[in-house]
């Protein structure tokens, strides 16, 4: 079978190659999945560059999520039940950018056949992250404000839809003026352009205070870090909370301690994989059911920005990082 491999860390378009590799047989507790599609997420590209939270042993195949059909069971009741079924493949070690993947059966979730393959391929990482942050960890009340950075991303758009669905208001921070009208049409309650190279943090803070009647925002989520994350931290209301869930820049947060001390605000990190490890099976099953329902309702869906075969991996990763890209880029391995 064929798989995307990298033998050294570096720029994805340069180090990722399509290779022929042996098809592995599943051991007890494992299954083999024929992959249909897998998205190119920032975490995948960070892994290839060696800047993600954990580094794989090289050579390695990227791909933390995707969708496929279970074709073999190495032994175990759950694996036996899954054979022949379509599953979301939540490969915590990566490895989904290939024609078939072997992994523990408990890292897959059955997904309904009525979901399009493209949406099923992105069933978990962005939808679960958006939902858990806004509805479980924050449980943002109806009418309250939540501010997010990188609001034009696939996850950012999900947060806007979640706000419309559950009744909370969103302040959406973007870097390009071209995104303002689009996110307004999507349902963002306010869209603010902020480029730390051209604007001060105080300017952003002033705009947020005007929107919130001088209160600041009680909830902030940020996948950027650096100057952008530091600026929005200064917008927190008294006892406000901020979750950092990504590092789109390598620059650290930098802010005066008084911005947290005086309002008794707090900043914490969020990593979906770690959060999931702490949850019981009942919580996980409820989350999966909720995600499926919200997908069917058009809330937790992603726009598709292009689909590429494995042979075009260099073009695919360049497209995934193109400025102004509309929608998520997918690798498409096979038809169902």
N, C-alpha and C positions, 0 to 999 in steps of 0.2 A: 504494500500500500504506500501511498505518498503522504508526506508530512512536511510542514514548514519547520525548518531547524535554524538555530543560530549557535555557532561555536565560540563566539566571543561577544562581549557586550559592545554596543555601539549604535550608530544610527540605523533604525529599522530598515530603511530602504537599501542599505548597503550590506547588512550582515544577515538578513533573512534569505534563506534559499529553500527551494523545493527539492526534496530528496526522496528516493525510494528507500523504504525501511521495512524490516520484517513485521508482519502482523502478529501482535502478541496474543496469547491465549489467556483468558481470565482465570485467576486462582480463586479458591474459596472466598466468598464475600465480595467478589468482583464481577463485573459484567463487561461485555464488549458492545460498544455503541457505534453504529454507522452514522457518521455525522452528516447533517444536512446543511447547516449554516452556523456561523459564529460571528459576532460583532467584533469590531476593532475598537476597544475601549482605551482610554488614557492609561489605565493600570497595565494593560498589555504592553503598550509601547514603553512605559516606564520600566517594566520588567526587562525588556530587550536592552534598554540603555543601562540597566544595572542600578537604577535609582529608586526602585520600588521598596516597600517595607521588608521584603525578603527576596533573596536571590536564589534562582534555581541552580542546580548542578548542571554544568554544560557538558555536552550539547543538550539543548532543551528546545521544546516546542511551546510557543505561547498559546494563550487562549483560556481565559477563566470561565467563560460561559458560552452557551450555544444550545442547539437543539439537534436531536438525532433519534434514531430508532434502535432499540435494544435488539441485538441479533444473537447474543450468546450469554449464558450464565455459567459462572465458574463454581457455583454451589451456594445455596442459601435460599430461604423462603422468599425474601424480598426480590432477589434477582430473578427467581423463577416466575414470580408474578409479573415482572416487568418485560419479559421476553415478548417481542412483537409490538410493544407499545412505544408511542412517541414520548420522549422525556426531555425536560430541560436539564442540561448537563452543567452542573455547578462544580467545576474542577478546581478545587482550592489550590492545587499545585500547578495549574496551567496544563496545557497539552491538547487543547481542542482544535487547533488549526491543522487538522489532518483528516484523512478519509475515514479512519476508524480509531477509536480511543478505548483503552481499558482503564477502568477506575473503580473504586468502591461503589457498590450499588447504592449506598446511602447518600452519595453525592449527586443523585439524580432525583427528579421529581416528575411524575406523570403530568403531562399537559394535554388539555382537551384538543381533539382534532379539529374543532371549529375555529381555533386561533390560526391566523395565517402563519406560515413558517417564519416569515421575517420577524413578526412580533414574538413568537414563541422562542426564537433565538435570543431575544433580549428579555426573557421572562423575569429575571431576578435582580441583577446587580443594580441597575438604575431604579426600577420600580420599587424594590424593597428598600433601598437607601432613602429615596424620597419619602416613602410612606412611613418608615420607622422614625425618621427624624421629625417629621411634621406631626404625625398622629400618635406615635407611641412615646418617644422621648420628650417632645415638647407638648403634644396634644393642644395645639394652638386653638384657643377659643374662637368661636365665630365673632367676627367684627374686629379681632385683634390684628396687629400688624406683624408680618414676618418679612425681614429683608434678606435677600439672597444675592450673591455675586455670581458671575458667569451665568446669568439668567437666560442667555440665548442657547445654552447647551441642551442636549436631550433631557437631562435630569431637571434642568431649570424650567423647561417647558412643562414637565410633569408637575412640578411644584405649583406653577401658575394654575394648571387645571385642578389640582387638589384644592387650591384656595377657592376657586369658583365652586367646586363641588361641596366643600365643607363650610364655606362661608367666611374664611379668614382672608385678610387683605395682604397683598404682596407689593413690596417695593423691590424692583428688579434693577440691579446695577449691571450695566454693560459698558463695553469700551468703545463701541462704534455707533455713531448716530443712525446708521442704516438699520439697526435692529429695533429702534424705538417704535416705529409704526407697526411693525410685525408683531411685537410682543404686546402692544396695546390692543391689537385686534384679537390676539389670543385670549385676552382677559386679564392681563396684568393691570393692577390698580394704579401703579405708578412705575415709570421706566426712567431711570436716571443714567446719563452718560458720565462715566468717571474714568479719566486717564491720569494716573498719578504723575505722568511725565509733563502734563500740561495744566493740572489742577491741584489745588491743595486739599488736604484732608478736611480742613475747616470749611471749604466750599461745599463738599459733600455733606458734612455734618449739618450745615445751615439748611440745605435743601430738605434733609430728613426731618429736622426739627419743625420746619414749616408744614410738612405733610402730617406730622403727628401732634400738632398743637403744642410744640415745645416739650413733649414728653420723651422723645427718643423711641427706639423700637425694643420691645420686650424679647424678640426672638431674631437671631441672625444665624444663617448657615453660609459657610464659605469654603469653596474648594480651591481657592487661588493662593492664599497666603501672601507674603511679601507686603508691599506697600498697599495693595488693595485690601487685603485682610486686616491690616493695621488700621486703615482708615475707617472701615465699617465697624471695627471694635469700638471706636470712639463714638458710635451712634447708639450704643446700648442705653436703654432706659434704666432707672433704678431697679436693681435686682434682675436685670436682663441677663439672658443666657445666649451664648454663641457656641456653635458646633463647627469645628474645622474638620472637613471630611476629604480633603484632597490637597495636593501640592502642585498646582499647575505652574507655579514658579518655584525655583529653588531658594528664594530669598526668605529669610526668617521674618516672623512677626516682630514688630518693634513699636512699642507704645509706652507712654509714661504709666507707672503703676497707679497713679492717682485716678486714671480713667476707669480702673476697676475698683479701687479702694473706696472712693467717695460714693459711687452709686451701689456698691456691694454687688457688682456684676461679676460674671464668671465666663471663662472660656474653657472648653473641653474638646477632646478629640473624639472622632467617631470612625470606626472601621467595621464595616458590615460583617466581615468574616469572623472577627472576634466576638461581635455581639451575637451572631448566630450560634457560635459554639457554646454560649452560656444559656441558650434557651432550651426548654423542654420540647418534646415532640408535639405536644398539643398546641403550643404557641406557634411552632413552625407550620403545622398544618392549617391553622387559622389564618396565618399570614399568606400562605399560598392560595387559599380559597379567596381571600380578600383581593389579592393581586389579580387573580383571574377574573373576578367580578368587575373590578375597576378597568381592566383591559377591555372587556366587552362593552363597557359603558363609554369607552373612548377617553378615559382619564389618564391611565398609565400606559400610553402608547408612545412610540417613537416614530418620527419621520424618517424615511429611508433616503439616504444621500447617495446611494450607489451600491451595486453588488458586483463582486469580482470573483473569478475563479482562482483557485490556488496558484495557477501558473502566473497570475498577474499580481503577485504579492507586493512587489515594489511599488507598482502603480496604486495599489489599494492603500498601503500605509501612507503614501504621500497624499492621497485624496482625503484620508481620515484627519490629516492635520492641516488641511488647506484653510486659510483664513476665509471666513464668510461661508464656509460649507453649510449647506442646508440638510440636516438629517444625519443619521448614523450610517457609517459604511460597514457593509457586511462582506465576509468571505462566504461564498456559496460552494459547497462541496458536491451536492447531489440533489436531484429531485426526489420527492417522497415516493 
